[in-house]
Amino acid sequence: MATESELREEWPLRPWYLAGLLALAGLGIHFASGGRGPDTGVPWRAALSALLFFGPMAFAFTADRDRWKGPLAFAAVVGLVMAGLAWRAVGGGDSYATPHFAFIAGLIATGIAVPLFQSGFHRTRFDTPYAQIHGHAWRDAIGAAGALAFTGASWLLLLVLSELFHLLRIDVLRDLMREGWFGWTWSGAAFGAALGVLRNEARIIGTLQRVVMVIMSILGVPLALALVVFLVAMAVSGPDVLWSATRSATPVLLTCAAGAWLIANAIIRDTDAEMSGNRALRAAGMVLVLVVLPLTAFAAFSLGTRVAQHGLSPERLWGLIAIAVACAYGLAWFVAVVRGWRGGAWLDRVRQANLHLAAVVCVVALVLSLPLVDFGAISARNQVARLESGAVSAEDFDYAALRWDFGDAGRRALRALAESKDGAIASKAREALALAARPYPSFDRSTVPDFRLRMQVPDAALERAIRRYLQANPWMCPDFCVAVDTGTAGGARSVALVTPTGVQLARFRTSDLVPFPPDPVAAPPAVAELENARVELRTRPMRQIYVNGRAVGGPFE
């Protein structure tokens, strides 16, 4: 049920104002981005586009008829923060490790900050009623989803009308729909108008919120039963079965924990009075609250195992932070149930935990989005320490990851390795520094593939270079392949890699056999039985691969 203050927020002109505001914002984004939209590639254009998108959007969700100064200041802060993150993500290039994760952290901080600001958390802080924050979060989510759906419907209407007028050879709408400025302006206007209407309908949104929560809560019983069965089965068989069955244990466990968190909140609602009186649903809600902790703990153990095996990487550090947040929710909920069990106050304690953790996560996400902590430097130090301690051999160490994935800190560490007294380490580090493009996977690589490979090359040095190349690019030899030396041209040594599905061309520098980036050769399917086939390079009438006398792929000149 909407409160009296929320009902007074109904503002007949809101749809018109928001439509005009977001239409102008969309038009500004088009010109600020140079007509390229979000994929601008120019730092100042990306920053200005982010400012014009996130600022007006935050204002559209928070402004009211008699309250616009505070929302304007809030929207300005949101726009400037996201503009700075966009500048860093686009302008930093590969100087920073995983700048896109920092941008996502900024999005998360903004998404949490909006309902906190709407609820007046900046004034009342932790005395803010939980129902207000929870209600605003749901109304924002439903409003955004509804506005997006209306925007899609408005484009469908334009499409139908453009075809209708096209029957009369009137193509004004068709031509407008092809213009970038019109697309951004129309989308902004449609989204703003729909959002304004939905924000005015507090009663309807409140009813829809309750309907969605009722429907979601129904899933609580089967989910709770399934998760209990899973945890019992894992306790009997041991957690090792997870790691042997799949390498995706961590995301699967986190997804299940997130589902349990979402449905548990749908069951718990804002107050005890709003909860369903169904005992099965109440029991399922408690079970879901309790299982979040073991699920996140197993996810933490899974990722911790990989860190112990392969060390840190920027992506893995972000994963550790995500798991830490999930574990914090699981632990807080578990403590809430234990402390509130006897007096029946565990539900209120869970709601208070949600409020406190939302504020904490918002601050943590904002801090992590800023360039205060260099995950690339932390990961580079960890990986170099593992190499120097012998935890990973010089042969298996992923030098290219330092070159490409860890930002400037990784390249500094790689240059230091290139000056190492260990000849093997120094040689491989120099090879990685000379790469023109990144051929290697990340530090997630756990084993070196054992390729089924037939060599038709004249010397052992080239054979070793081909094997290293395939270890870096295993997708080029997924099952069986034949490596055929195709000669030297333009300072490069070329090798054709023939597979049952076609031909790929690998090129190496003639001086030291350092590979160039993969250079695929378009080819029709080759032969299914390649292993025992006769593979040859013919030079007449042109240089081309033949398998059992049949041409495969295109010519090399």
Backbone torsions as a table, in degrees:
resi	resn	phi	psi	omega
1	MET	NA	132.2	179.3
2	ALA	-73.5	142.8	178.4
3	THR	-77.4	167.2	179.9
4	GLU	-62.3	-39.5	-180.0
5	SER	-63.8	-35.8	179.5
6	GLU	-70.9	-36.1	178.5
7	LEU	-67.3	-33.4	178.7
8	ARG	-70.4	-13.2	-179.7
9	GLU	-77.6	-6.6	179.1
10	GLU	-61.8	130.1	-170.9
11	TRP	-140.5	104.8	-173.8
12	PRO	-55.6	-33.5	-177.3
13	LEU	-85.6	-2.8	-176.2
14	ARG	-56.8	-47.3	179.7
15	PRO	-56.9	-37.2	-179.1
16	TRP	-70.6	-43.3	179.3
17	TYR	-63.6	-45.5	-178.4
18	LEU	-68.5	-35.8	176.5
19	ALA	-62.1	-45.6	179.0
20	GLY	-65.8	-42.1	-179.4
21	LEU	-60.8	-50.0	-175.9
22	LEU	-76.3	-24.5	173.2
23	ALA	-65.7	-44.7	177.1
24	LEU	-64.9	-37.9	177.8
25	ALA	-63.5	-42.6	178.5
26	GLY	-63.3	-41.7	177.9
27	LEU	-63.6	-41.0	178.4
28	GLY	-63.8	-39.1	178.4
29	ILE	-62.2	-39.7	179.5
30	HIS	-60.2	-48.0	-177.7
31	PHE	-75.3	-34.9	179.6
32	ALA	-65.5	-34.9	-178.9
33	SER	-86.4	1.9	-178.0
34	GLY	69.2	26.6	-179.9
35	GLY	80.5	7.7	-177.6
36	ARG	-103.8	-2.1	179.9
37	GLY	69.6	-150.6	-176.8
38	PRO	-62.8	-29.1	-176.8
39	ASP	-85.8	63.0	-174.1
40	THR	-86.4	-37.0	179.1
41	GLY	77.8	-4.6	179.1
42	VAL	-112.0	123.7	-172.6
43	PRO	-54.2	-49.3	-175.4
44	TRP	-69.2	-32.6	176.7
45	ARG	-67.7	-41.6	178.6
46	ALA	-63.3	-41.9	-179.8
47	ALA	-65.0	-44.8	-179.4
48	LEU	-66.1	-38.2	177.5
49	SER	-63.6	-42.6	178.2
50	ALA	-63.7	-40.4	177.8
51	LEU	-61.2	-43.6	-177.9
52	LEU	-74.8	-18.5	177.7
53	PHE	-89.2	-56.8	-172.0
54	PHE	-74.8	-34.3	178.8
55	GLY	-62.3	-59.0	177.9
56	PRO	-60.1	-34.3	179.8
57	MET	-65.6	-43.7	177.8
58	ALA	-63.2	-39.6	178.3
59	PHE	-65.0	-38.9	-179.4
60	ALA	-63.7	-33.3	-179.2
61	PHE	-81.8	-21.7	-171.2
62	THR	-113.9	-20.4	-173.9
63	ALA	-78.0	146.9	174.0
64	ASP	-132.3	173.5	-175.7
65	ARG	-60.3	-44.1	-176.6
66	ASP	-103.9	10.4	-178.5
67	ARG	-144.0	94.1	-177.7
68	TRP	-130.0	-19.5	-177.9
69	LYS	-69.0	-48.8	177.6
70	GLY	-61.3	-49.9	176.4
71	PRO	-58.4	-33.6	178.5
72	LEU	-65.4	-43.3	177.8
73	ALA	-64.9	-42.2	178.2
74	PHE	-61.7	-44.7	-179.8
75	ALA	-63.8	-36.7	178.8
76	ALA	-64.4	-42.1	178.4
77	VAL	-63.5	-46.6	179.3
78	VAL	-59.2	-47.2	-178.8
79	GLY	-62.4	-41.3	-179.0
80	LEU	-68.4	-40.1	178.8
81	VAL	-63.3	-48.0	-178.8
82	MET	-68.3	-31.7	176.1
83	ALA	-64.8	-43.1	177.7
84	GLY	-62.4	-40.6	179.1
85	LEU	-66.8	-38.4	177.3
86	ALA	-65.5	-40.9	176.7
87	TRP	-58.5	-46.5	-178.1
88	ARG	-66.7	-41.8	-177.6
89	ALA	-65.4	-38.5	-177.6
90	VAL	-87.1	-44.4	-174.8
91	GLY	-78.0	-25.6	-177.6
92	GLY	-72.2	-21.5	-177.1
93	GLY	57.5	-127.5	178.0
94	ASP	-99.8	18.8	177.6
95	SER	-72.6	-28.1	-179.8
96	TYR	-111.5	149.1	176.0
97	ALA	-85.3	127.8	175.2
98	THR	48.2	56.0	177.9
99	PRO	-64.2	-24.1	179.4
100	HIS	-66.9	-31.0	176.4
101	PHE	-67.9	-36.4	176.5
102	ALA	-64.1	-38.3	177.9
103	PHE	-65.0	-41.1	178.0
104	ILE	-64.1	-39.1	176.9
105	ALA	-60.8	-39.4	175.7
106	GLY	-62.5	-39.9	176.6
107	LEU	-61.9	-42.5	179.3
108	ILE	-63.4	-45.3	178.7
109	ALA	-59.5	-42.3	179.3
110	THR	-65.4	-43.7	-179.5
111	GLY	-61.2	-34.8	177.7
112	ILE	-79.5	-35.5	-176.2
113	ALA	-66.6	-31.3	-175.9
114	VAL	-61.9	-54.9	178.1
115	PRO	-65.7	-30.0	175.6
116	LEU	-63.8	-43.0	178.4
117	PHE	-66.9	-42.6	179.3
118	GLN	-59.2	-31.9	-177.7
119	SER	-86.5	-1.9	-178.8
120	GLY	76.7	27.0	-178.3
121	PHE	-61.6	-29.9	-179.5
122	HIS	-67.8	-16.8	176.6
123	ARG	-101.9	-46.4	-174.7
124	THR	-95.9	-13.6	178.3
125	ARG	53.1	-129.7	-172.3
126	PHE	-77.8	1.2	171.5
127	ASP	-87.3	-1.2	178.6
128	THR	-63.4	129.9	178.6
129	PRO	-59.8	134.3	-179.1
130	TYR	-60.2	-38.0	-177.0
131	ALA	-61.1	-33.9	-179.9
132	GLN	-66.5	-48.9	-178.6
133	ILE	-64.3	-45.5	-179.2
134	HIS	-62.6	-40.9	179.9
135	GLY	-66.2	-42.9	177.7
136	HIS	-63.3	-40.4	179.7
137	ALA	-60.6	-44.2	179.5
138	TRP	-67.9	-42.4	-179.4
139	ARG	-65.0	-37.5	177.4
140	ASP	-64.2	-43.5	-179.3
141	ALA	-64.3	-45.0	-179.8
142	ILE	-67.6	-39.8	178.6
143	GLY	-63.3	-43.3	179.2
144	ALA	-65.0	-42.7	179.4
145	ALA	-64.3	-42.8	179.2
146	GLY	-65.4	-40.2	178.9
147	ALA	-65.5	-39.6	176.5
148	LEU	-63.4	-41.7	178.8
149	ALA	-63.2	-41.5	178.5
150	PHE	-65.3	-38.7	178.1
151	THR	-60.9	-43.6	176.4
152	GLY	-62.3	-41.5	178.7
153	ALA	-64.8	-36.4	179.5
154	SER	-65.9	-36.8	176.4
155	TRP	-68.7	-36.4	176.6
156	LEU	-63.7	-39.9	176.8
157	LEU	-62.4	-44.4	177.6
158	LEU	-58.5	-42.2	-179.8
159	LEU	-61.6	-44.8	179.8
160	VAL	-63.9	-44.2	-179.3
161	LEU	-66.1	-37.8	179.0
162	SER	-63.1	-38.1	177.5
163	GLU	-70.5	-34.3	177.9
164	LEU	-62.5	-48.4	-179.5
165	PHE	-71.9	-23.4	177.3
166	HIS	-64.5	-27.5	176.5
167	LEU	-60.6	-28.8	178.2
168	LEU	-96.7	10.5	-178.5
169	ARG	62.2	31.9	173.2
170	ILE	-106.5	106.8	-171.4
171	ASP	-111.1	27.0	-179.6
172	VAL	-62.0	-47.8	-179.9
173	LEU	-64.2	-41.4	178.2
174	ARG	-57.9	-45.0	-178.4
175	ASP	-67.9	-39.3	178.9
176	LEU	-63.9	-40.4	-177.4
177	MET	-65.3	-20.0	177.7
178	ARG	-84.4	-11.6	-177.7
179	GLU	-85.6	130.7	-179.6
180	GLY	-63.2	-39.9	-178.9
181	TRP	-63.4	-37.1	-179.6
182	PHE	-69.2	-39.9	-179.3
183	GLY	-61.2	-45.9	179.4
184	TRP	-66.8	-41.2	-178.7
185	THR	-66.8	-45.6	-179.2
186	TRP	-64.8	-43.2	180.0
187	SER	-63.2	-42.5	177.9
188	GLY	-63.0	-43.0	-179.9
189	ALA	-64.6	-44.0	-179.1
190	ALA	-64.5	-45.1	-179.7
191	PHE	-64.1	-44.9	-179.5
192	GLY	-63.6	-42.1	179.6
193	ALA	-62.8	-46.2	-179.6
194	ALA	-64.6	-41.9	179.8
195	LEU	-63.8	-40.3	178.1
196	GLY	-61.6	-42.8	178.5
197	VAL	-63.4	-45.8	-177.3
198	LEU	-67.1	-36.6	177.8
199	ARG	-67.2	-27.1	177.0
200	ASN	-74.7	-23.7	-175.6
201	GLU	-97.6	67.4	-177.3
202	ALA	-63.5	-39.0	-179.1
203	ARG	-63.4	-45.4	-177.5
204	ILE	-65.5	-43.2	179.7
205	ILE	-63.5	-39.9	177.7
206	GLY	-62.2	-40.9	177.3
207	THR	-65.8	-43.4	178.8
208	LEU	-63.4	-37.1	177.6
209	GLN	-60.1	-46.1	-179.9
210	ARG	-63.9	-39.5	179.3
211	VAL	-62.5	-46.0	179.9
212	VAL	-61.0	-42.0	-178.6
213	MET	-68.1	-36.6	176.8
214	VAL	-64.0	-45.5	-179.7
215	ILE	-63.3	-43.6	179.8
216	MET	-65.5	-37.6	-177.9
217	SER	-64.4	-26.7	178.7
218	ILE	-61.2	-31.5	178.9
219	LEU	-72.1	-11.1	-175.8
220	GLY	-63.8	-39.0	-177.0
221	VAL	-65.2	-54.3	178.8
222	PRO	-64.2	-35.3	178.9
223	LEU	-65.8	-43.1	179.1
224	ALA	-62.1	-44.3	178.9
225	LEU	-61.5	-44.7	-178.3
226	ALA	-63.9	-41.9	-178.5
227	LEU	-69.5	-36.0	176.3
228	VAL	-64.3	-44.7	178.4
229	VAL	-60.7	-42.2	179.5
230	PHE	-61.5	-47.3	-178.1
231	LEU	-65.7	-38.8	177.5
232	VAL	-65.4	-44.6	179.3
233	ALA	-62.9	-38.8	179.5
234	MET	-69.9	-34.4	177.2
235	ALA	-64.8	-33.7	-179.7
236	VAL	-75.9	-44.9	-175.1
237	SER	-87.0	-18.6	-178.2
238	GLY	92.7	147.3	-176.7
239	PRO	-69.0	-13.9	-178.5
240	ASP	-61.5	-25.0	-179.6
241	VAL	-62.9	-29.3	179.0
242	LEU	-64.7	-44.3	-174.5
243	TRP	-74.0	-28.5	178.9
244	SER	-80.2	-24.7	-177.5
245	ALA	-82.3	-33.2	-175.2
246	THR	-157.6	153.8	173.5
247	ARG	-94.7	4.8	-178.3
248	SER	-109.0	28.6	-177.0
249	ALA	-61.6	-42.8	-175.5
250	THR	-61.7	-53.6	179.9
251	PRO	-63.9	-33.2	179.0
252	VAL	-66.0	-45.1	179.4
253	LEU	-64.4	-42.0	178.8
254	LEU	-65.6	-37.0	177.9
255	THR	-64.0	-42.1	177.6
256	CYS	-64.9	-40.2	178.3
257	ALA	-64.2	-41.0	178.4
258	ALA	-64.4	-40.5	177.0
259	GLY	-63.2	-42.0	177.5
260	ALA	-62.9	-40.8	179.1
261	TRP	-63.1	-45.2	-177.1
262	LEU	-65.7	-47.2	-176.6
263	ILE	-72.5	-33.9	175.8
264	ALA	-61.3	-41.6	177.3
265	ASN	-65.6	-34.0	177.2
266	ALA	-65.9	-34.0	179.2
267	ILE	-76.4	-41.0	-174.9
268	ILE	-69.6	-33.9	-179.3
269	ARG	61.5	-161.1	-177.6
270	ASP	-89.2	-32.0	-179.2
271	THR	-141.3	164.2	177.3
272	ASP	-62.7	-35.4	-177.6
273	ALA	-65.0	-29.4	-178.3
274	GLU	-82.7	-14.3	-179.8
275	MET	-67.5	152.8	176.1
276	SER	-68.1	144.8	176.3
277	GLY	-81.9	-2.3	-179.8
278	ASN	-67.1	123.0	-176.1
279	ARG	-66.3	-34.7	-179.8
280	ALA	-64.3	-41.3	179.1
281	LEU	-67.0	-41.3	179.2
282	ARG	-63.5	-42.1	178.2
283	ALA	-64.9	-40.3	178.2
284	ALA	-63.3	-37.9	177.9
285	GLY	-61.1	-43.0	178.7
286	MET	-66.0	-41.2	179.1
287	VAL	-61.4	-44.5	-179.7
288	LEU	-64.2	-37.2	176.5
289	VAL	-62.4	-38.8	-175.4
290	LEU	-79.4	-29.0	-174.9
291	VAL	-81.8	-12.2	179.7
292	VAL	-61.1	-40.1	-177.8
293	LEU	-63.9	-51.5	179.3
294	PRO	-63.9	-34.8	178.4
295	LEU	-63.6	-45.8	-179.7
296	THR	-70.7	-31.9	178.0
297	ALA	-65.2	-42.8	177.3
298	PHE	-65.5	-36.9	176.4
299	ALA	-63.4	-40.5	177.5
300	ALA	-63.6	-40.3	178.5
301	PHE	-65.1	-38.6	179.7
302	SER	-63.4	-48.9	-179.6
303	LEU	-69.0	-35.6	177.1
304	GLY	-61.4	-35.5	177.2
305	THR	-63.1	-42.6	179.5
306	ARG	-67.6	-37.0	177.2
307	VAL	-63.9	-41.4	178.6
308	ALA	-63.9	-34.1	-178.3
309	GLN	-78.5	-42.1	-169.1
310	HIS	-122.3	-0.2	178.7
311	GLY	79.8	-172.7	-176.0
312	LEU	-89.8	150.5	169.5
313	SER	-142.0	160.3	179.9
314	PRO	-56.4	-42.7	179.1
315	GLU	-62.7	-39.0	-179.0
316	ARG	-70.1	-31.9	175.4
317	LEU	-65.7	-41.0	175.0
318	TRP	-62.7	-37.8	176.5
319	GLY	-63.0	-39.4	177.7
320	LEU	-63.1	-38.2	178.7
321	ILE	-66.5	-43.2	178.2
322	ALA	-60.3	-41.5	179.3
323	ILE	-68.3	-37.2	177.9
324	ALA	-61.0	-41.7	177.8
325	VAL	-64.4	-44.4	179.4
326	ALA	-62.4	-41.9	178.2
327	CYS	-65.6	-35.3	177.8
328	ALA	-61.9	-42.7	176.1
329	TYR	-63.7	-45.9	-179.4
330	GLY	-60.5	-44.1	-179.6
331	LEU	-68.1	-42.8	-179.9
332	ALA	-62.5	-41.2	178.5
333	TRP	-67.2	-40.9	179.3
334	PHE	-62.5	-44.7	178.6
335	VAL	-64.6	-37.4	179.0
336	ALA	-62.0	-41.2	179.1
337	VAL	-68.0	-43.5	-178.5
338	VAL	-64.2	-44.3	-176.7
339	ARG	-75.1	-29.0	-176.4
340	GLY	-104.9	10.0	-174.6
341	TRP	-62.9	-49.7	-171.5
342	ARG	-67.6	-45.7	-177.1
343	GLY	-84.9	0.3	-178.0
344	GLY	71.8	18.4	-176.9
345	ALA	-96.8	11.8	-175.4
346	TRP	-66.0	-29.3	179.9
347	LEU	-65.4	-45.4	177.7
348	ASP	-64.4	-35.5	179.1
349	ARG	-66.8	-37.2	176.7
350	VAL	-64.1	-42.4	179.4
351	ARG	-64.3	-41.6	177.7
352	GLN	-65.1	-37.2	176.2
353	ALA	-61.6	-40.4	177.3
354	ASN	-60.0	-43.1	-178.9
355	LEU	-63.8	-48.3	-178.2
356	HIS	-64.7	-43.7	-177.4
357	LEU	-69.5	-32.3	177.2
358	ALA	-61.1	-44.4	178.9
359	ALA	-65.3	-41.4	-179.3
360	VAL	-64.7	-46.3	-178.5
361	VAL	-63.2	-37.3	178.1
362	CYS	-60.4	-46.1	-179.5
363	VAL	-67.2	-43.6	-179.5
364	VAL	-62.3	-44.3	179.7
365	ALA	-62.6	-39.0	179.1
366	LEU	-66.1	-43.5	179.9
367	VAL	-63.2	-42.9	-178.9
368	LEU	-69.4	-24.9	178.7
369	SER	-74.2	-21.7	-178.8
370	LEU	-85.3	154.7	-177.5
371	PRO	-77.5	57.0	-179.3
372	LEU	-99.2	-30.6	-179.0
373	VAL	-123.2	129.9	-178.9
374	ASP	-100.2	97.9	179.7
375	PHE	-65.5	-29.4	177.9
376	GLY	-64.2	-42.4	179.9
377	ALA	-66.7	-41.8	178.9
378	ILE	-61.6	-45.5	-178.2
379	SER	-67.7	-40.0	-179.5
380	ALA	-62.9	-43.8	178.1
381	ARG	-61.2	-40.8	179.9
382	ASN	-65.2	-43.5	-177.7
383	GLN	-69.1	-40.2	177.5
384	VAL	-65.0	-38.8	177.8
385	ALA	-63.1	-38.2	177.6
386	ARG	-65.8	-38.4	178.4
387	LEU	-66.6	-45.1	-177.5
388	GLU	-70.0	-28.2	179.7
389	SER	-84.0	-9.7	-178.9
390	GLY	88.6	4.8	177.5
391	ALA	-63.2	-27.6	174.4
392	VAL	-133.5	139.5	-176.8
393	SER	-78.0	161.4	178.1
394	ALA	-62.5	-29.1	-179.1
395	GLU	-73.7	-37.6	-175.0
396	ASP	-91.9	-11.2	-177.6
397	PHE	-64.5	139.8	-176.8
398	ASP	-93.6	85.7	-179.0
399	TYR	-66.2	-36.4	-177.1
400	ALA	-65.1	-28.5	177.2
401	ALA	-65.0	-39.2	174.7
402	LEU	-62.1	-36.1	-177.7
403	ARG	-69.9	-36.7	-169.0
404	TRP	-114.7	-28.8	-168.0
405	ASP	-104.8	-13.4	-170.5
406	PHE	-110.5	11.2	178.5
407	GLY	70.6	-160.2	-178.6
408	ASP	-62.1	-33.8	179.4
409	ALA	-63.0	-39.0	177.9
410	GLY	-66.4	-39.4	179.2
411	ARG	-69.4	-34.0	174.9
412	ARG	-63.8	-41.9	177.9
413	ALA	-64.8	-37.2	-179.8
414	LEU	-68.1	-39.2	176.8
415	ARG	-64.6	-35.4	176.4
416	ALA	-66.6	-37.7	177.3
417	LEU	-67.1	-32.2	178.9
418	ALA	-64.8	-20.2	177.1
419	GLU	-99.1	11.2	-177.0
420	SER	-64.8	151.4	176.6
421	LYS	-74.5	-18.8	175.8
422	ASP	-77.5	114.5	-174.8
423	GLY	-61.8	-39.4	-179.1
424	ALA	-64.9	-43.9	179.6
425	ILE	-64.8	-46.5	-178.1
426	ALA	-61.7	-40.8	-178.7
427	SER	-64.3	-45.9	-178.7
428	LYS	-69.8	-33.2	176.7
429	ALA	-65.5	-40.9	178.2
430	ARG	-65.5	-36.9	176.3
431	GLU	-60.8	-43.8	-179.5
432	ALA	-65.2	-39.0	178.5
433	LEU	-65.2	-27.4	-178.2
434	ALA	-84.3	-7.5	-177.6
435	LEU	-65.0	138.7	177.2
436	ALA	-88.1	-22.0	178.1
437	ALA	-149.4	157.3	-173.8
438	ARG	-79.7	113.6	179.3
439	PRO	-97.5	-13.1	-170.2
440	TYR	-95.7	152.0	167.1
441	PRO	-74.3	178.9	-178.0
442	SER	-81.6	-171.7	-178.3
443	PHE	-68.7	-0.4	176.0
444	ASP	-69.6	-13.3	-179.5
445	ARG	-62.3	123.3	-177.2
446	SER	-108.9	-27.5	-179.8
447	THR	-137.3	154.5	175.9
448	VAL	-92.3	123.8	-177.1
449	PRO	-60.2	142.8	175.4
450	ASP	-97.4	96.0	-171.7
451	PHE	-77.1	140.7	168.7
452	ARG	-89.9	104.7	-166.2
453	LEU	-139.9	137.0	173.2
454	ARG	-113.8	125.0	-177.0
455	MET	-95.7	129.8	170.2
456	GLN	-124.8	61.6	-178.7
457	VAL	-128.2	156.3	-169.4
458	PRO	-85.7	-16.3	-174.1
459	ASP	-141.1	156.5	-176.2
460	ALA	-68.4	-33.6	-179.1
461	ALA	-62.3	-42.0	178.4
462	LEU	-68.1	-36.6	176.6
463	GLU	-59.0	-45.3	179.6
464	ARG	-63.9	-39.5	179.0
465	ALA	-63.8	-38.3	179.2
466	ILE	-66.0	-42.2	179.7
467	ARG	-64.1	-42.2	176.7
468	ARG	-63.0	-38.6	179.4
469	TYR	-63.0	-42.0	-179.7
470	LEU	-72.3	-31.9	174.3
471	GLN	-62.9	-33.5	178.2
472	ALA	-79.7	-28.2	-177.0
473	ASN	-129.5	66.2	-174.5
474	PRO	-63.4	-21.9	179.5
475	TRP	-64.5	-17.5	-179.5
476	MET	-80.9	-11.8	177.0
477	CYS	-142.1	70.4	-172.4
478	PRO	-69.8	-27.9	-177.0
479	ASP	-131.4	-76.3	178.4
480	PHE	-136.0	141.8	177.6
481	CYS	-149.5	160.8	178.4
482	VAL	-118.4	126.7	178.3
483	ALA	-97.8	120.2	-176.4
484	VAL	-119.5	122.9	177.1
485	ASP	-69.3	123.6	-178.7
486	THR	-108.1	8.1	173.1
487	GLY	101.2	-172.6	-176.2
488	THR	-119.3	136.1	177.5
489	ALA	-157.2	136.4	176.5
490	GLY	61.3	34.1	178.7
491	GLY	75.9	16.2	-178.6
492	ALA	-131.7	142.5	174.6
493	ARG	-95.7	125.8	-174.8
494	SER	-108.5	142.0	177.3
495	VAL	-134.9	128.6	176.0
496	ALA	-90.9	127.2	177.2
497	LEU	-104.2	107.6	-175.3
498	VAL	-97.2	124.4	177.9
499	THR	-122.2	169.8	177.8
500	PRO	-61.2	-12.4	-178.1
501	THR	-111.0	1.2	178.1
502	GLY	150.3	-157.8	-175.0
503	VAL	-128.9	134.3	171.2
504	GLN	-120.2	147.8	-178.7
505	LEU	-109.1	125.7	175.0
506	ALA	-110.0	137.7	-177.0
507	ARG	-125.3	139.3	-177.9
508	PHE	-129.3	147.1	174.5
509	ARG	-66.0	136.0	-176.7
510	THR	-68.0	-26.6	-174.9
511	SER	-72.0	-46.8	-174.7
512	ASP	-133.1	7.7	178.7
513	LEU	60.7	27.9	171.0
514	VAL	-73.7	132.0	-174.2
515	PRO	-75.8	148.0	167.9
516	PHE	-84.9	167.4	176.4
517	PRO	-57.7	151.7	179.1
518	PRO	-54.3	137.1	-177.1
519	ASP	-128.0	87.8	-174.7
520	PRO	-67.4	145.4	175.5
521	VAL	-109.0	121.9	179.6
522	ALA	-61.1	132.2	-175.7
523	ALA	-151.8	143.6	171.4
524	PRO	-74.6	168.6	178.4
525	PRO	-55.4	142.3	178.3
526	ALA	-90.6	-129.5	-176.3
527	VAL	-112.6	149.9	179.5
528	ALA	-72.9	-38.5	-178.6
529	GLU	-99.8	83.9	-175.5
530	LEU	-91.2	-29.0	-168.9
531	GLU	-58.9	-39.6	-178.2
532	ASN	-104.5	11.7	-177.2
533	ALA	-81.8	160.1	174.6
534	ARG	-91.2	116.7	-178.1
535	VAL	-112.4	128.3	-177.1
536	GLU	-144.2	156.4	174.9
537	LEU	-105.8	116.6	177.7
538	ARG	-102.6	144.9	-178.4
539	THR	-109.3	-2.0	178.5
540	ARG	-128.6	135.0	-0.8
541	PRO	-75.2	-10.7	176.3
542	MET	-154.1	163.2	-176.9
543	ARG	-70.8	119.8	-176.3
544	GLN	-159.7	150.0	178.5
545	ILE	-82.8	137.3	175.3
546	TYR	-125.1	134.9	176.0
547	VAL	-118.2	117.0	-175.7
548	ASN	52.7	39.8	175.5
549	GLY	82.3	0.1	-178.2
550	ARG	-110.3	133.4	-178.5
551	ALA	-65.7	135.9	179.0
552	VAL	-127.2	127.1	-179.9
553	GLY	76.6	178.9	-179.4
554	GLY	-90.2	169.7	176.9
555	PRO	-69.7	158.6	-178.1
556	PHE	-85.2	-17.1	173.4
557	GLU	-118.5	NA	NA
